[in-house]
């Protein structure tokens, strides 16, 4: 009787193939994010950021939110990282190891990061510990539901972000321009 109930309704300790894949991709994504933050080479950091953001897109695919996964690839991997790399190239940032990328404040930064992560986990668990996802109706990752939420509640933040990215691109172009011979600061 108990064995039949366990086979029809698997619990937390009997993961499916998707659950195992989700965990493995999550570990790879976490590792890429850590390497992206801790490397001393700026271009390598940007490339590890591509791996971390691509891992998030795979996680969305595993959660059957295909639209969100493709938005992740197109917007973040395709646009933001390319903008970051162009910014590095246009501002003549050092390509190799950068002595400016290292600091003696690493222990303090690690303590602040761990405290912020713990606070974030606590807030999310506290906010969503009693929330249940409704499985009937349209899937939460579907295009219709996502579009309705984005264009009804999140239009202003997306427009503000687009203006911010445009300002960063214009700033990088202005900083990279060479001054004419006779012009002074």
C-alpha positions as semicolon CSV with decimal commas, in nm:
position;residue;x (nm);y (nm);z (nm)
1;X;0,000;0,000;0,000
2;X;0,272;0,251;0,096
3;X;0,494;0,139;-0,194
4;X;0,210;0,192;-0,444
5;X;0,145;0,543;-0,306
6;X;0,516;0,628;-0,330
7;X;0,530;0,514;-0,693
8;X;0,226;0,715;-0,802
9;X;0,317;1,030;-0,609
10;X;0,696;1,070;-0,591
11;X;0,819;1,297;-0,316
12;X;1,105;1,539;-0,274
13;X;1,367;1,266;-0,227
14;X;1,288;1,086;-0,552
15;X;1,376;1,340;-0,823
16;X;1,291;1,299;-1,188
17;X;1,535;1,336;-1,476
18;X;1,427;1,699;-1,519
19;X;1,496;1,762;-1,151
20;X;1,845;1,615;-1,176
21;X;1,917;1,813;-1,494
22;X;1,787;2,129;-1,323
23;X;2,023;2,072;-1,031
24;X;2,325;2,002;-1,252
25;X;2,263;2,303;-1,477
26;X;2,210;2,515;-1,165
27;X;2,547;2,408;-1,026
28;X;2,721;2,489;-1,356
29;X;2,544;2,826;-1,368
30;X;2,645;2,904;-1,010
31;X;3,007;2,807;-1,084
32;X;3,014;3,028;-1,396
33;X;2,870;3,319;-1,199
34;X;3,133;3,279;-0,926
35;X;3,415;3,263;-1,182
36;X;3,268;3,568;-1,359
37;X;3,286;3,769;-1,038
38;X;3,624;3,646;-0,917
39;X;3,834;3,649;-1,236
40;X;4,087;3,928;-1,283
41;X;4,046;3,945;-1,661
42;X;3,755;4,163;-1,769
43;X;3,693;3,991;-2,104
44;X;3,695;3,649;-1,937
45;X;3,447;3,782;-1,682
46;X;3,215;3,887;-1,964
47;X;3,246;3,546;-2,132
48;X;3,175;3,361;-1,805
49;X;2,874;3,590;-1,768
50;X;2,753;3,455;-2,104
51;X;2,780;3,101;-1,965
52;X;2,591;3,196;-1,647
53;X;2,312;3,373;-1,837
54;X;2,292;3,085;-2,085
55;X;2,257;2,846;-1,791
56;X;1,963;3,050;-1,667
57;X;1,803;3,018;-2,010
58;X;1,842;2,640;-1,989
59;X;1,681;2,647;-1,644
60;X;1,383;2,833;-1,792
61;X;1,358;2,569;-2,065
62;X;1,356;2,297;-1,801
63;X;1,071;2,481;-1,627
64;X;0,881;2,481;-1,962
65;X;0,893;2,860;-1,992
66;X;1,021;2,866;-2,349
67;X;0,932;3,230;-2,417
68;X;1,120;3,351;-2,109
69;X;1,417;3,133;-2,208
70;X;1,438;3,290;-2,555
71;X;1,397;3,639;-2,410
72;X;1,684;3,556;-2,174
73;X;1,903;3,450;-2,466
74;X;1,812;3,740;-2,694
75;X;1,811;4,022;-2,441
76;X;2,074;3,927;-2,187
77;X;2,314;3,695;-2,368
78;X;2,271;3,866;-2,704
79;X;2,240;4,231;-2,614
80;X;2,366;4,310;-2,266
81;X;2,685;4,105;-2,292
82;X;2,759;4,241;-2,641
83;X;2,704;4,593;-2,503
84;X;2,939;4,511;-2,216
85;X;3,207;4,382;-2,453
86;X;3,171;4,688;-2,678
87;X;3,202;4,907;-2,371
88;X;3,523;4,728;-2,274
89;X;3,662;4,767;-2,625
90;X;3,557;5,129;-2,673
91;X;3,694;5,248;-2,339
92;X;4,027;5,075;-2,403
93;X;3,999;4,863;-2,090
94;X;4,294;4,628;-2,036
95;X;4,246;4,295;-2,213
96;X;4,480;4,086;-1,997
97;X;4,517;4,072;-1,622
98;X;4,425;4,400;-1,460
99;X;4,593;4,504;-1,135
100;X;4,300;4,739;-1,075
101;X;4,061;4,442;-1,067
102;X;4,212;4,313;-0,744
103;X;4,162;4,470;-0,407
104;X;4,253;4,404;-0,046
105;X;3,884;4,433;0,041
106;X;3,793;4,081;-0,075
107;X;3,709;3,947;0,275
108;X;3,483;4,245;0,345
109;X;3,319;4,210;0,002
110;X;3,263;3,838;0,064
111;X;3,105;3,908;0,403
112;X;2,874;4,172;0,254
113;X;2,781;3,940;-0,037
114;X;2,700;3,652;0,200
115;X;2,494;3,881;0,424
116;X;2,304;4,017;0,122
117;X;2,244;3,664;-0,011
118;X;2,119;3,546;0,328
119;X;1,886;3,847;0,355
120;X;1,756;3,787;0,002
121;X;1,689;3,417;0,070
122;X;1,517;3,503;0,396
123;X;1,292;3,765;0,232
124;X;1,197;3,535;-0,057
125;X;1,125;3,237;0,167
126;X;0,925;3,456;0,405
127;X;0,727;3,611;0,121
128;X;0,649;3,292;-0,070
129;X;0,643;3,021;0,197
130;X;0,263;3,002;0,192
131;X;0,211;3,075;-0,178
132;X;0,080;2,796;-0,396
133;X;0,099;2,792;-0,772
134;X;-0,230;2,733;-0,951
135;X;-0,176;2,459;-1,206
136;X;-0,510;2,502;-1,379
137;X;-0,543;2,771;-1,647
138;X;-0,271;2,895;-1,879
139;X;0,088;2,813;-1,792
140;X;0,267;3,094;-1,609
141;X;0,555;3,091;-1,857
142;X;0,333;3,111;-2,162
143;X;0,357;3,402;-2,403
144;X;0,008;3,535;-2,335
145;X;0,042;3,547;-1,956
146;X;0,394;3,687;-1,972
147;X;0,299;3,957;-2,222
148;X;0,000;4,060;-2,016
149;X;0,209;4,092;-1,700
150;X;0,493;4,277;-1,875
151;X;0,280;4,530;-2,060
152;X;0,039;4,589;-1,776
153;X;0,276;4,617;-1,477
154;X;0,638;4,643;-1,599
155;X;0,636;4,885;-1,895
156;X;0,798;5,175;-1,712
157;X;1,094;4,975;-1,568
158;X;1,170;4,828;-1,912
159;X;1,164;5,171;-2,075
160;X;1,386;5,312;-1,798
161;X;1,630;5,026;-1,852
162;X;1,640;5,090;-2,227
163;X;1,722;5,459;-2,167
164;X;1,993;5,358;-1,919
165;X;2,152;5,116;-2,169
166;X;2,138;5,381;-2,441
167;X;2,307;5,632;-2,209
168;X;2,580;5,377;-2,129
169;X;2,644;5,318;-2,500
170;X;2,659;5,691;-2,575
171;X;2,889;5,742;-2,277
172;X;3,124;5,469;-2,399
173;X;3,137;5,628;-2,745
174;X;3,208;5,973;-2,600
175;X;3,485;5,836;-2,377
176;X;3,649;5,652;-2,663
177;X;3,663;5,948;-2,903
178;X;4,005;6,092;-2,969
179;X;4,039;6,464;-2,916
180;X;4,171;6,672;-3,206
181;X;4,532;6,789;-3,180
182;X;4,454;7,153;-3,093
183;X;4,166;7,093;-2,853
184;X;4,217;7,110;-2,477
185;X;4,009;6,974;-2,187
